[in-house]
Amino acid sequence: MSRPRQRTTDEKKSREVSPMKPLHPNGSASVSRGNVAVTTSLAGALLDYSMLLVLVFGGCCSNVWAYEELLRAESSLGPALTFSQMLFIAAQQLPSFVIWGTPSRSWLPRLKPRQVPISQWLVLVTTFASGTLLNNLVFAFNVPLAVQIIFRSAGLAVSMLLGRVFMGKRYTLQQITAVAVVSSGVVIATLSRPRAGPSSSAQPSSSTPAADASRYAIGVAMLLTSLVCTGAHGALQEHTYRTYGPHWREGVFYMHMLSLPLFALMPGHVRQGFVGLSSRTTGRPYTMLAFNLLSQLVCVTGVNQLSSRVSAVSTQVVLTARKAISLCFSVWWFGGGWNGQFACGAFMVFVGSFWYSILPALAQSTTPTNRKKLT
């Protein structure tokens, strides 16, 4: 008699936990609410990433436009512009890193405890400030912005070399081929030497062809040095975030704040840039300077937020597309002397960069594990 009662109890339990039946009369409404919640969550995520892309493309592309407008008005503005960017972003970030009051002295402010040692930030500041300053100095050496954008898109070769020598990384034949395409494109675009545009003040009409070519060569050498600094900075930053965590907000603040004392070594260059800007009869240069600073903050915020939320591969694809748009806009707006040789080199740079960026994703999608899942 006991066995039928046990079976009946088991049947009741089975009915209670059956996933095919609602546990209460409003079960279907609960499922509907769950679907609405998932849809709302997906919509929020899409809106969030859309805003990040607006920050990256809108902020960075408009910053490039304001940058070229300023340097065409005053080609010696480079150090002053770099100093202004560092000061503005450091001041904007400062309130987030200050604690007002301590247990012993309530009126003294102090900085929040760091997640990364100050010595590590000082190493990163050296490469960051050097690369940024050289980038802003190059325009005074007859190097058009179009060529500068091409160089800044060609850091793959430097990153690969530094990764192989100092971090022991290994690369596939496809990655090496993609970098070779990028490097060849840089050489072709640089040798094409498009003119800086009819309105540029960076190329004086009184200069001789030999002197002009010499200044261009110096500018290209500065770009190469900046490229090495940028590649070293990327490798050091990757090592820092891997060791201490992705504290990108702290990095933005300390790298800009700790860069400011370096400008004490070049007060004359900074003053010369501001004097040249103030000699203009209209207030347009100061308006463009303010716009450049604001767009630089938007660009830095967008790029750092994007890199903290998506993979490095996805970030590289977005930045490559952004640089391509900046290049096309610069040539269209300022008339950068587009020619067939430069177009060929630019095409090779962006195709090679995009190819290199998607290779890890392609390799992951063709792993044996993924193939088993597909079958």
N, C-alpha and C positions, 0 to 999 in steps of 0.2 A: 504493500500500500504506500510505502514511503517513496518508491521510485516514480510513480506518476506525479506525486506532488512536486518532486524535484524538477521533473520535466516542465511542469507548468510554471514553476518559478523561473526557470531558465528562459522559457518563451517570453515571460513578462519582461525580463531584463533585456532580451534581445529587442523587443518592441520599444523599450525605453531609450535605447541608445542607437536605434536605427537612424542612419543619416538621411534616409530617403523620405522620412516623414517629419513635418515640423513639430517641434516640442511644445508649441502653443498655437492658439488660433491665429496669431499675428505673425507667424513664421515667414510668410511670403513678403510681408511688409518689411521684416527685418532684412531679408535678402536684398530687397530694393534699396533700403537705406544703405546697405553695404556697398552696392554697386554705385550709388550716388557718391558715397565717400571716396571710393577708388577713383571715380571719374574726376571728382573735385581735386583729389591729390595729384593726379596726372596733369590736370590743367594748371594747377599751381606750379608744378615742376617745370612745365613747358614755359610758363610765363616768366619764371625765375631765370631760366637759361636764356630766354629771349632777351631779357633785360641785360644779362651779362654780355651777350653778343652786341647789343646796342652800345653798351659802354666801350667795348673793345673797338668795334668798327667806327662808331661815331666819334669817340674820344680820340683814338689814335690817328685816324685819317684826318680829322680836323686839326689835330696838333701838328701834323706834318705840313698842312697848308699854312697855318699860322707861322710855323718855323721858317718856311721858305720866304714868306712875305717879309718877316723881320730881317732875315739875313740878306735879302735883296735890297732892303732899305739901308742897312748898315752891316757890311760884311765882317767888321771887327767885333760884332756883338757877342761872339761865341762864349768867351769866359763869363761875361756879365749875364748872359742868358742862362748858362749852366748854374751859376751862383743863385740866380733868382729862383730857378726851379727847385734846387736843393732847399733853399730857405723856406719857400712857400709850402712845400710838402711836409718838411719837418715841423713847421709851425702848426700846420693843419692837424698833424697826427699827435702833437705834444699833449693836448688835454687828455687823450686816452691812456697815456702812460705816466701821468702824474697823480700822486696821492697827496691830498692836502691834509696835513696833520699827522702827528705821530703820538704814541702814548706819552712820551716825555715832553715834547714841544709841539703844541697843537697848531702853531702858526707857521711852521717850516714845511714847505712842500718837498717831496722826494719822489724819485722814479720808482715805478713798480718793480718788483723782483723780476729779473730776466730769466727766460727759459734757455737761452743760449749764452755762453760766456762772452764777455766783451772782447776778449782776444780774438775770438772767431769772427766777430763782426768787423773788427779792425782789418783783418786779412781780406775780407770780402769788400770792404770799403775801398781798398787800394785799387783793385781791379775794376770795381764799379765806377768810381770817380774818374779814373784814368780813361776808360773807354768812353764815358759820356762826354768828358771834356774834349777829347780828340774828335769825336763825332761833330761837336759844335764848332770846332776850330777849322775843320776841313773846308768849309764853304769859302773861306777867305783865300783859298789856294786854287781857285778856278776849277773846282770839282763840282759839276752839276749835281743837283739832288737826285736825279735819276740814277747816276752812277753810285751815289752813296747808298741808295735803297738796295741796289743790286749787291753791293758788298755786305750790307747788313743781313741780307738773305742767304749769305754764303758761309755761315759759321759752321756748317756741317763738317767740312774737312778739318777745321781746327778742333772741333769737339771730338771727332773720331780719333785724331792723332793724340790728343791729350788723354782721351779715355784708354787708348791702347798702351801708351807709355806709362801713365801714372796710376791707372786704375785696373790695368790688366784685362780690359774688355776685348772680346773677340767679335769680329764682324763677318757677315756672309759676303759671298761674291756679289750678290745683288745690291747690298748696301754700299760696297766699294764702288760698284759701277755707277750707282746713283750719285755718289759724291764726286766721282770723276766727271759726270755730266754737269753737275753744278759748277765745279771748278773751271771746266772748259768754257762754260757760259760766262763766268765772271771775266775770264781773260778776253774773250771775244768782245763783250760789252765795254770793257775798259779801253781796249785798243780802238774801239770805234770813236771814242771821245766826242760824244754829242756836245754841242755848244750849250752854254748855260742859259741862253735865252736873250732876247734883245733888250729886256729891261733890267738885266742883272747888273749890279754894281760891283760884283765880285770879279769881273773881267774887264779891266780898264782898257780903253781903246788905244791908249798911248803905248802899251806894252808891245815889245817886239815878239815875233813868233818864237824865237829861242828862249826868251825870258818866260814867256807864257807856258811853253812846254816844260821848262824847268820847274815852275811853280806847280804845274799839274802833276809832275812826277813826285814832288814833295807831298802833295795832297794824297796821292795814291799810297805812298809809303806810310803816311799817318793813318790811312784807312786800314792798311794791313796790320799796323800795330794795335789799332783799336779792335780789330777782329780777334787778335790773339788775346787781348785783355778780356773781351767779351766771352770768348771760349773758356778761358781760365775761370772767369767768374761763374759761368754756368756749371762747370765741373765742381768748383768749391761749394757752390750753393747746393748742388745735389748731395754732396757729401755731408754738409751741415744739416740739411733737413732729414736725411736718412739717419743721422746720429742723434739729433735732438728733437726731431719732430717738425712737422710743417708749420712753423710759427711765422707765417708770411707777413702778418701785420707788424710784428716786432722787427722783421727784416726791413720792411719799408721805412719804418721810423729811424732805426739806428743807422742804416746805410746812408740815408739823406742827412741826418743830423751830424754824424761823424765825418761826413765829407766837407762840411763847412770850414773847419780849420785849415784845410788844404789851400783855400783861396787866399789865405794870408801870405802865401808865397808868391802871389801874382797880383798884388793890389793895383799896379799900373794898368794891367790888361783889363781888369774888371772896370776900373774907372774910365778907361778909354772907350769901352763899349757904351757905358751910360752917357758919357759926354757926347759921343757921336749920335746917340739916339735923341738927346735933348736939343741937338742943333737943328733938328727938323722943325719946319715952320708950322706944321699941323700936329694935332694930337693923335693922329691915326696910329703912329708907331706904339704909343703907350696903350692904346686900345688893343692893338694886336698882341702886345706883351701880356696884358691881363688875360686875353683869350687863350694865349699859349699856355699860361700857367694853369688856368682852370682845366683846359683840355688835357694837359699833362697829368693832372691829378685824376681825372676821369679815366684816362688810358691806363695809368699805373694800377688804379683800383680794380678795373675790369680784368686786366691780364692776371693779376695776382689772385683774384677771386676765382677766375676760371681755372687756373693751374691748381688751385686747392680742391676743386670739385671734380675735375675730370682728369683723365690720364695725360701724361706728357705727350703721347702721340696725338691725341685729339687737340691739345693746346697748340702743338706745332702746326697742325693742318689749318687751324683758325688763323694763326699768325701769318702763315705763308699766304693765305688768301687775302688777309688784310694788307700785306705789303704789296701784293700784286695790284690791288685796287688803288693804293696810294701812288704807286708808280704810274698807272694809267691816268689818274687824275692830275698828277704833277705835269706829265707831258701834255695833256690836253689843256690845262689851265694856264701854265706858264710857258708853253712852247719850248720844250727842252731839247729841240733838235733831233727828233726821232728819225732814225735811218734804219735801213735793212739789217746792217750788221748788229746794231744795238738791239733791234727787235729779236733777232735770232739768239743773241746771248741771253736776253731777258727770258725768252721762252725756255731755254735750256735750264736756267737757274730755277725757275718756278716749277717746271715739270720734274726736275731732279729732286727738288726739295719735297714736293708732294709725294713722289714715288718713295723716297726714303722714309717719309713719315708714316705711310700706310703699310710698309713692309712688315713690321711686327704684328699688326692686326691680321694681315694675310697669312703669316706663318702660324698664328694661333688658330685661325679658322681651318687650317689643313692638318692639324695634329691628329695622330691616330685616335685619341680619345674622342675628339669632335667628329671624326669620320664614323666611329662606332655609333655615336648618338644619332647621326643622320640616317644610318642604316637601320 
